[in-house]
Amino acid sequence: MSSRPATSLLAAALGGLVAAIAVLALAPAGTTTTRTVSASTRVAANALASDEETHETLAHAIYERATSGVVAILATAQSGGLFGGPQSDSGSGIVVSSRGLILTNNHVVSGATRITVQFGGSGGPTREARVVGVDASNDLALLSVTPAGLTLSPLRFGNSASVRVGDPAFAIGNPYTFDQTLTVGVVSALNRTITSPNGASITGVIQTDAALNPGNSGGPLLNAAGRVIGVNSQIATDASAFAQEGSNSGIGFAIPSATVLTDLASLDHGAALNP
């Protein structure tokens, strides 16, 4: 869907249809030596069990703390679908203010004639949304809904500059419309550069192996403290993937929180963030 003018900075992108990025992986020359450490002793076995319990406990805590601040977005255009009928794209969004502000990717809502946001998963309340700010070059958009009757839980942002490779990473979103889905991984690399749908370069991007699929666009990438370190936006995939949508390849990209906060600070609504 094509972009429409917005009154403020910020536009959202990465919806149910994800633009494919063709990636050629070249294996380095040489051999790899693998060493296995025995876990047969009681101490080693207990240590491994403790690590697993800690990981599970952390994942449970992150999900319980953050899921209420993640919404499902449905953006519909009047025409352009199969046989010229309405076309809908699904995506995710992040509640950033108790005043009803939702952050997402511009490509999720660009050109939509109707945008609805669902809170709390399937069966939860829905609200009509309007775009109040766009930054197409960073593929970000800010939406607004009427907050009356809603219990909103804004997510807080972390410092993407302090993120290190190997840090745990948690993604919550609406992949293939399976709302409030949690996937877990690590920060795989830092300072990647990806291309926004309008052709601009987005720098400082976080790479993760947490599973991202169509519909995860606009949702949060969270750190171990449950804070947003990035906005999930693209995946690397074979350009010949089924339906040109692509699916999880273990290489996902999130726009860093430093970039997001710079955009949000330029909006009149910036003062309402992280209340």
C-alpha positions as CSV (number, residue, x, y, z in Angstrom):
1,M,0.0,0.0,0.0
2,S,1.3,3.4,-0.8
3,S,2.1,6.1,1.8
4,R,-0.2,8.9,2.5
5,P,0.8,12.3,3.9
6,A,1.0,12.5,7.7
7,T,1.0,15.6,9.9
8,S,4.0,14.6,12.0
9,L,7.3,12.7,11.8
10,L,7.0,8.9,12.0
11,A,5.6,6.1,9.8
12,A,5.2,2.3,10.5
13,A,6.3,-0.6,8.3
14,L,6.6,-4.4,8.5
15,G,3.2,-6.0,8.3
16,G,1.6,-9.2,7.3
17,L,3.5,-9.0,3.9
18,V,7.2,-8.6,4.4
19,A,9.4,-7.4,1.6
20,A,12.0,-10.1,0.9
21,I,15.7,-9.4,1.2
22,A,17.9,-11.7,-0.8
23,V,20.9,-12.7,1.3
24,L,23.9,-14.8,0.0
25,A,25.7,-16.6,2.8
26,L,29.3,-17.4,2.2
27,A,31.0,-19.9,4.5
28,P,34.5,-19.0,5.7
29,A,37.4,-21.2,4.7
30,G,39.0,-23.6,7.1
31,T,37.7,-26.1,9.5
32,T,35.8,-25.9,12.7
33,T,36.7,-27.9,15.8
34,T,34.0,-28.7,18.3
35,R,34.7,-29.6,21.9
36,T,32.1,-31.3,24.1
37,V,32.2,-30.7,27.8
38,S,30.8,-33.6,29.8
39,A,27.7,-33.0,31.9
40,S,27.9,-36.4,33.6
41,T,28.9,-35.1,37.0
42,R,26.2,-34.1,39.5
43,V,27.6,-30.5,39.6
44,A,27.6,-30.1,35.9
45,A,24.1,-31.6,35.5
46,N,22.8,-29.3,38.3
47,A,24.4,-26.3,36.6
48,L,22.7,-27.1,33.3
49,A,19.4,-27.6,35.0
50,S,19.8,-24.3,36.8
51,D,20.5,-22.5,33.6
52,E,17.4,-23.9,31.9
53,E,15.2,-23.0,34.9
54,T,16.7,-19.5,34.9
55,H,16.0,-19.1,31.1
56,E,12.4,-20.4,31.5
57,T,11.8,-18.2,34.5
58,L,13.1,-15.1,32.6
59,A,11.0,-15.9,29.5
60,H,7.9,-16.3,31.7
61,A,8.6,-13.0,33.4
62,I,9.2,-11.1,30.2
63,Y,6.0,-12.4,28.6
64,E,3.9,-11.6,31.7
65,R,5.3,-8.2,32.0
66,A,5.3,-7.1,28.4
67,T,2.5,-8.9,26.5
68,S,-0.2,-6.4,27.6
69,G,1.8,-3.7,25.9
70,V,1.8,-5.4,22.5
71,V,-1.2,-5.1,20.1
72,A,-2.3,-6.6,16.9
73,I,-2.9,-4.3,13.9
74,L,-5.1,-4.8,10.9
75,A,-4.6,-2.3,8.1
76,T,-7.1,-2.4,5.2
77,A,-7.0,-0.7,1.8
78,Q,-10.2,-0.2,-0.3
79,S,-8.8,-2.1,-3.3
80,G,-5.7,-3.8,-4.6
81,G,-6.4,-7.3,-3.3
82,L,-7.2,-10.4,-5.3
83,F,-9.7,-9.5,-8.1
84,G,-9.6,-5.9,-7.0
85,G,-11.2,-6.5,-3.6
86,P,-10.0,-5.0,-0.3
87,Q,-6.5,-5.9,0.8
88,S,-5.5,-6.3,4.4
89,D,-2.1,-6.4,6.0
90,S,-1.5,-7.6,9.6
91,G,1.2,-6.4,11.9
92,S,2.1,-5.7,15.5
93,G,2.4,-2.5,17.6
94,I,3.8,-1.2,20.8
95,V,1.8,0.8,23.3
96,V,4.0,3.8,24.1
97,S,1.6,6.0,26.0
98,S,-1.5,5.7,28.3
99,R,-3.0,8.4,26.1
100,G,-3.5,5.8,23.3
101,L,-0.3,6.1,21.3
102,I,0.8,3.0,19.4
103,L,4.2,2.6,17.6
104,T,4.5,0.3,14.6
105,N,6.2,0.0,11.2
106,N,5.1,2.4,8.4
107,H,4.9,-0.5,5.9
108,V,2.1,-2.0,8.1
109,V,-0.2,0.9,7.7
110,S,1.0,2.8,4.7
111,G,-1.9,3.6,2.3
112,A,-4.5,2.0,4.6
113,T,-8.0,3.5,4.5
114,R,-8.9,1.7,7.8
115,I,-6.7,0.7,10.7
116,T,-7.9,-1.3,13.7
117,V,-6.0,-2.2,16.8
118,Q,-6.8,-5.1,19.1
119,F,-5.7,-5.2,22.7
120,G,-5.2,-8.2,24.9
121,G,-5.2,-10.9,22.2
122,S,-8.1,-12.7,20.6
123,G,-11.4,-11.5,22.0
124,G,-9.9,-8.4,23.4
125,P,-11.3,-4.9,22.7
126,T,-10.6,-3.3,19.3
127,R,-10.3,0.4,18.4
128,E,-10.1,2.4,15.2
129,A,-6.7,4.0,14.9
130,R,-5.4,7.0,12.9
131,V,-1.8,7.8,11.8
132,V,-0.5,10.8,13.7
133,G,3.2,10.7,12.7
134,V,5.4,9.1,10.1
135,D,9.1,8.7,9.4
136,A,9.1,6.7,6.2
137,S,12.9,6.7,6.0
138,N,13.1,4.7,9.2
139,D,9.9,2.8,8.5
140,L,8.2,3.9,11.6
141,A,4.7,5.2,12.3
142,L,2.8,6.5,15.3
143,L,-0.9,5.7,15.7
144,S,-3.5,7.1,18.0
145,V,-6.6,5.4,19.5
146,T,-9.2,6.7,21.9
147,P,-8.0,5.3,25.3
148,A,-11.4,5.5,27.0
149,G,-12.4,2.1,28.4
150,L,-9.0,0.6,27.8
151,T,-6.4,-0.4,30.4
152,L,-3.2,0.5,28.6
153,S,0.3,-0.8,29.7
154,P,2.9,1.2,27.9
155,L,6.2,-0.5,27.4
156,R,9.5,1.2,28.4
157,F,12.5,1.6,26.2
158,G,16.0,0.3,26.9
159,N,19.3,1.7,25.7
160,S,20.2,0.0,22.4
161,A,23.7,1.4,22.6
162,S,24.4,-0.9,25.6
163,V,23.3,-4.1,23.8
164,R,25.9,-6.7,23.2
165,V,26.1,-9.7,20.9
166,G,24.9,-12.7,22.8
167,D,22.4,-10.8,25.0
168,P,19.1,-12.6,25.3
169,A,16.4,-11.2,23.0
170,F,12.6,-11.7,23.2
171,A,10.1,-10.9,20.5
172,I,6.3,-10.6,21.0
173,G,4.0,-10.1,18.1
174,N,1.3,-11.2,15.8
175,P,2.9,-13.6,13.3
176,Y,0.5,-14.9,10.7
177,T,-2.2,-13.4,13.0
178,F,-1.3,-15.7,15.9
179,D,-1.5,-12.9,18.4
180,Q,0.6,-12.5,21.5
181,T,3.3,-15.0,20.3
182,L,6.6,-15.0,22.1
183,T,9.8,-16.1,20.5
184,V,13.2,-16.2,22.1
185,G,16.8,-15.9,20.9
186,V,19.9,-13.8,21.2
187,V,21.3,-10.6,19.7
188,S,23.2,-12.0,16.8
189,A,24.9,-8.9,15.5
190,L,24.9,-5.2,15.8
191,N,25.2,-2.1,13.5
192,R,23.6,-3.8,10.5
193,T,22.2,-1.6,7.7
194,I,18.9,-2.4,6.1
195,T,16.8,-0.6,3.4
196,S,13.5,1.1,4.2
197,P,10.6,0.5,1.8
198,N,11.2,4.1,0.5
199,G,14.8,3.3,-0.3
200,A,16.5,5.0,2.6
201,S,19.2,3.3,4.6
202,I,18.4,2.4,8.3
203,T,21.7,2.1,10.2
204,G,22.6,0.7,13.6
205,V,20.1,-2.1,13.2
206,I,20.1,-5.0,15.7
207,Q,20.2,-8.5,14.2
208,T,18.5,-11.4,16.1
209,D,17.8,-15.1,15.7
210,A,14.5,-14.8,17.7
211,A,11.9,-16.1,15.2
212,L,10.3,-13.3,13.2
213,N,7.6,-13.9,10.6
214,P,5.1,-11.8,8.6
215,G,2.9,-10.1,11.2
216,N,5.8,-9.5,13.6
217,S,6.4,-6.2,12.0
218,G,6.1,-3.3,14.4
219,G,6.4,-5.4,17.5
220,P,9.1,-5.1,20.2
221,L,12.4,-6.8,20.6
222,L,13.0,-6.9,24.3
223,N,16.0,-7.3,26.5
224,A,16.3,-9.3,29.7
225,A,14.8,-6.4,31.7
226,G,11.7,-6.4,29.5
227,R,12.6,-3.1,27.9
228,V,12.2,-2.3,24.2
229,I,15.6,-2.3,22.5
230,G,14.3,-2.4,19.0
231,V,11.2,-2.5,16.7
232,N,11.1,-5.7,14.6
233,S,11.0,-4.7,11.0
234,Q,12.5,-7.1,8.5
235,I,13.8,-10.6,7.9
236,A,16.4,-11.9,5.5
237,T,14.8,-14.5,3.2
238,D,15.1,-16.1,-0.2
239,A,13.6,-13.8,-2.7
240,S,11.9,-16.8,-4.3
241,A,10.1,-17.7,-1.0
242,F,6.5,-18.8,-1.2
243,A,4.1,-15.9,-2.0
244,Q,7.1,-13.6,-1.8
245,E,6.4,-13.2,1.9
246,G,9.2,-15.2,3.3
247,S,9.3,-16.7,6.8
248,N,11.7,-17.0,9.6
249,S,15.3,-17.7,8.5
250,G,16.9,-17.0,11.8
251,I,18.1,-13.6,10.6
252,G,15.8,-10.8,11.7
253,F,16.3,-7.1,12.0
254,A,15.0,-4.6,14.5
255,I,15.3,-0.8,14.3
256,P,17.3,0.2,17.4
257,S,15.6,2.1,20.2
258,A,18.0,5.0,19.9
259,T,16.7,5.7,16.4
260,V,13.1,5.2,17.6
261,L,13.4,7.5,20.5
262,T,15.0,10.2,18.4
263,D,12.0,10.1,16.1
264,L,9.5,10.1,18.9
265,A,11.2,13.0,20.6
266,S,10.5,15.1,17.6
267,L,6.8,14.7,18.0
268,D,4.6,16.8,20.2
269,H,3.5,13.5,21.8
270,G,7.1,12.7,22.9
271,A,6.5,14.0,26.4
272,A,3.8,11.4,26.9
273,L,6.1,8.5,26.4
274,N,7.1,6.1,29.2
275,P,4.7,7.7,31.7
